[in-house]
Amino acid sequence: MSKASVVLGCFYGDEGKGRTTDYLAQFADVSVRATGGNNAGHTINVNGVKFAMRLIPSGILSNKTIAVIGNGVVLNPEVLLGEIDMLKSHGIDVDKYLKISNKAHVIFPYHSNLDVMLENKRANKIGTTKNGIGPAYCDKYERCGIRMEDMYKDNFEAVIRHQVAVKNELLAAAGEPTCDADEVVAKYMDYAARLKMYVCDTVTLLHKYLKEDKYMVVEGAQATLLDIDFGSYPFVTSSNPTIGGILTGTGLSARDIGDVYGVIKAYSSRVGEGPYVTELKNEIGDRIRDLGHEYGTVTKRPRRCGWLDLVTLKYAIDINGVNYINLNHLDTIGKFSTFKACIAYNVNGVETTDFSTNEEFLRDATPVYKEFVGDFGDVSKCKTYEELPEAARVYIEYIEEYTGTKVKLIGTGADRENMIVRD
């Protein structure tokens, strides 16, 4: 029976998971999105066209790969339909390849209103995208959420009206904008009709595909340090973008998982609030941002930038069972004459290579750096590992030695073909 390959981010997101999935999907029969909502985005350049994917697995761009939105995703129908229309305009046969889990929870307008209200009232801002992701997950675990399968029940309109009334009461009490029940009903009845052809029992479907020996790639949203359990809480997302979320967000079991690709950049970045040990609040951080085009796919917010943190990477590898690293933006870091990587933390005079998400630990941690030689030249033209300059290979091999994990995929530029694959 086939095994599923998994693609996960090792830091705070935006590592380039989409291009890793896009590469693997060239050989895949099935591509699956397991977690998150339209607060996450994958940007992929294909034949000069930039695709910003927010919900649909990026594997669909191969136009031969079945794309499955798993049960762990919270789904905004308006955003999804816009994405479907965009893909169809580029000749992608969405109707043939897209499948949506009947167990995926649906985002409603009141979720976004609640998201705005809660973020505005926080003493310490989290940096939410205000797209309603957190409140939708709250409803899921409070057991009042509405799933895709509920949209096709006879009582769907009554359920919507009840939820709108309950949420409006909360919003009105806080002096926030409320939702018009008639408008919500009309919109979501239309959404339900337009999406019905894609909705199915994806849990059964995925196991059927594996038994048919189909090659499957599963992608998570966000990344390890934004995990609700294992990230820098409370500055995290509302789901598990680690290996556990891959299982609960798809219905796959541990025995179904094969290779786990941990995606990193040759430096690091973060969007939103929260601790970030290797952040560079200076002209170097600004230069990394400009060279790497570090602005959010969904939010367009400038990302906070800094050197690669190998202490964090080792933690992410342990949490997720990563057996291959995908290193992106080698071309960006190679534009520096010298650059650094964090190899330990100094915490109140004690040096350690153990990571902790404890807020006080991270606040008191000072990075211990190792310096590397840059000036790699134009690595985008390199097609094999051996063609890379020696300085680039020294950096890559140090990452492998430090983490005990092979760097198998190396991103050398923005386009699909700028990927070195090591056997």
N, C-alpha and C positions, 0 to 999 in steps of 0.2 A: 504494500500500500504506500502511496506517495506521502511525503512529509511536506509541511508548510514552512516556507522561509519567512522570517519575521524581520521587519525593518523598524528600528526604534531610535529615537533621539537620546543622546547621552547627557545633554546639558539642559538648557532652558528653552529649547525649541529653535526653529529656524536654521537647523544644521544642514539642511539639504536632503531631507528624507525623500522628498518627491522624486528627485532625480535618481536616487538609489532604487526606489520602487519602479520608476520608469525603465531603468536599465534591466532590472530583473524581469519586468513584465514582458520584455521582448521574447523571453523564453517561457513565460507563464501562460497557463490556460485560464487561471482565475486570479483576480486581484481583489483584496478585501480591505475595507476600512473598518476598524474595530471600535474606536472611541472618539470622544470630542464632538464638536459641532462646527458651525461656520465661523467660530472664532479662530480656527486654524486655517492655514493656507499653504499649499505647495505650488511653487512657481517652477515651471518647466519650459525650456526653450526647445522647440521642435521645428526644424527646417525654417528657422528665422521667425517663427510665431511663438509668442509668449503666452502660455496658458496658466492662469491663476486658478487652481483647483481648491475649492473650499469644502466640499462634501463628497463628491464622487471620487472613488479611488483613481489615482493618476494612471493606473495601468490601462484604463479604457482608451488612452491615446494611441495604443498600438492598433486599435480598430480590429482586433481579433481576440481580445482578452475579456472574459466575463468580469464585470465590475460589481462587487457586492458591498452594499452599505449594511454593516452588521448591527445587531441589536444593541450594542453599547453606545451607538451614536445618538445624539439628540439632534433632531432634524427640523430645520426651518423650511417649510414647503416652498415659500416664495423664493428663497435663495436657491434651493435645489432646482426649481423649474427654470430659473434664469440660467443656471449652469447647464441644464439640459439643452436649452435653446441655443446657447453659445456653442456647445459641442456639435450640435446638429448643423449649425451654420458653417462649421469647418469640415463637414463631411463624415463625422463620427456617427456610426449606427447605434445610437443610444438605445433605441427600442429593442434591438436585438441583444444587447450585451448588459444592460443595467438591471440589477436585482436589489430590492430594498427589503430589509427584514420587517416582518409584520410585528416584531416586538420592539422596534426602535421607537423611542418617545418623541413626541411632536412638540415643537416650540410654538407658543402662541404670543400675540402682541403683549398680553399682560406680563409675560415673563420678562420681556425687555423693559417694560415700565418698572417692574420690581427691581430689576438689575440696576437701573439708573438710581432709583430711590435708595437702595441699600448701599451702593458705592458712595453716594453723596453724603450719607449719614455716618460713614465709617470715620473713626478718629484717625486710623492709619489706613490710607488708601492701599488697595491691592493692585489696582491698575487693570481692572476688568475691561473687556472690550464693550461691555454693556449690550451684548447681543442676546441676553436672556439665557445663556448657557447654564450658569449656576442655579438660578431659580427653576429651570426645567429639570435639572438633576435633583433639586430639593423635592419637587413634586413626585419624581420617580421613587425616591426613598420614603417619602411621606405617604406613598401609595394612593395618590390622587392624580397621577399623571395620565395623559391620554396617549395611547400607542397607535401606531399606524393601523393595526387591525381594528381598533375601536372606530376608526373613521368610516367603516363599512357596516357598522351595526345599526339597527333600526332606531336606537335611542341616541345616536351621535349628536343630533341637534340639542336634545335635552341636556346631555352631558356638558356640551359647550356652554350653554346658557347658565347652568349651575356653576361651573368653574369661573366664568366671567363675573357672575354676581358675587361669589366669594372673594375673588381677587380685587374686584372694584371696591368692596367694603374696606379692605386693607389699604388700598391706594388712596381712597377718599379720606380715610382717617388720618393719613399722613400728609394730606394736601397735595397729592400727586395726580397727574392725569389718569383718567379711567378709560375703559374700553367700551365701545358701542357693541352690544351683544348682537344686534341684527347685522351689523357690518362684518363682525367676526364670523358669524354663521354663514353668511353669503360667500365670503372669501374661502373659507375652509371646506365648504361643500364643493366649491369649484376645484380647489386643490385636490381633494379626495378623488374626484372624477378623473382628473388629468393624471394622477399618479397610480391609479388602481392597477394598470397593466404591469407595473414593475414590482408590486408588493407580493411577497411569498414567504414561506417558511424557510428561511435561509440556513437555519441550523441543520435541518435534514438535508438540504441541498448541498451544503459544504461537505458533510460526511459522505454523501453520495459521490461527489467529485473526487474525494481522496480515495475512495474504494475503486473508482475508475482510473486511478493512477494519474490524475491530472495534477500538474505542477501548480502550486498555489503560493502567492505572496501576500502577506498580511502586513498592513501598515498601521502604526499608531499615530495619533495626533500629539502635538506638544512634545514633551520629553521628560526624562527621568526626574530632574530637579523641580518639575512642576507637578509631580505626582501628588495626589491628595494625601497619601500615606507616607511616601518616601522622599518627598520634595521639601523645599524650604518653607514649610507651613508657617503662617497662613497665606504666604505669597505664592499660591499654587493654583492649578486649575481644579475643576470639580469632578474629575474622573481619574482613572488609573492608566496613564500612558506608558506604563511599564509592562513587563511580560504577563503579569496577572490580569491586566485589563485586556490583553490580547485573547486570553482564554474566556473570560466572562463576557467579553464584547462580541464573541463570535459563536460560542458553543463548542469550540475545539477543545481537545484535552491535551494534557502534557505530552502524551505519547505521539500526538499528531505534529509536534513541533520539530523541525529539523534545524537548519542553520539560523542563527540569530545575528543580524547585522546591526552593530552599533554605529550610528552616524555622528561624526564630529566635524568641526571645521578646524583648520590649522591654527586658528585663534579661537576666541569665544565671544558670545554676545548674549544679551538678555533684553527682553521687552518688559516694561512694567516695573513695579516696585519690588523691594526685597533685597536680601544680602547678595553680594557678588564679590568674592574675594579678589579676583584678578582684574577687576574693572580699572580702566585707565581714564581718569577724568582730566585728560590733558590733550595736547596736540597729537600725541601718538594714537590715542583712542579715536580722535576725530579722523585721523588719516586712515586707520583701519576701516572705519565706517564708510568713508568716501570710496576707498579702493574696493571694498567688498559690497558696495551698494546695500548697506545694512539699514533697510527701511521695511516695516512690516508689510507683508503681502495683503493682509486684510485691513489693518489700521493705518498703514503708511507712517506709523510713528518711527522716529529715529531710534535705533537700537543702541543700547549701552554696549561698549566694546572693550575687550582686553585680551591678554595673552591666554594661551591654552592652559587649562588647569588639569594636570595629570592626576592629582589627588582625587578630584571629582570623577575623572574618567574611570579610574580603578574601581571606585564605588559603584558607578553605573554598570560596569562590566559584571561585577559580582551580583548586583540586584537582578540583572536581566539574563544572566547566563550567556553573555555575548561571546561568540567564538570567532567573529570576523569584524574588523573595523573598516568603515568607509570614511576616509579622510578627504574632505572637500576644501576648496579654496587654497590649494597649495600655490596656485599662481598669485594669490593676493599676498600671502605672507612672504613669498619670495621676492617681492618688490622692496622689502626692507633690507638694508645692508647688514643689520644684525637684528635679532628678535629673541624673545625669551619664552620659556615654558615653566610653569609652576611645578616643582617636584616635591614640595613639602609645605606645611604650614608651621609658623612659629606662633604658638598660642600662649601668651603670658610667660614668655621665656622658655617654653618647652617645645621642641621641634617634633612634629608628628607627620606621618603619611596616612593616618586614619582620618576619614571624613566623617563629619556629623552634620545633621541638618538643624541642630540646636542653634537658635537665633543668637544667643550670647556667645557661643563658640565661634560662629562665623563672624560676628561683629569684632571679636578680639583677635581673629586670625590675620596674620601678616604673611603674604606669600614668600616662599623661598624659591628663587629663580635659578635656572640654568640658561646660559646664553648660547645662541646658535648663530652660525654665519648664514646670511641670506644671499641676495643678489643672484637669484636662480636663473635669470633670463626668461625667455619666452618658453615656459614649460607646456603651453597649450599645444605645441607641435609634437610633443613627445608621445609616442604610441606604446612604448614598452617601459618597464621599470628601469631597465639598463640604460635607456636614453636620458633619464633624468640626471641632472648635474649631481656631483658627489655630495655637495652640501645638502641638497634636498633628501638624498638617500640617508645621510647621517641622521637627519631629523626624524625621518620615518622609522628608521631602525632603532632609534632611542625610544620612541613611543612603544614599539613592539617589545623591547627589552623591559621597559618599566612596567608595562601592563601584562606581559606574558600572552599577548593576543596579536594575531597576524593582521596587518593592514593589507586587506585584499583588494579594495577598490580605492582609487585615487582620483579625485576630481581636479582637473588641471585648467578648467575654464568654464564658461557659462553654458555652452551648448551641449547637446546630448552626446555628441561624439567625443567630447573632452573628458574621457574616462579611461584610465589605465586599469586593466584587470590583471592581477597577479595569479598565476596558477598555483 
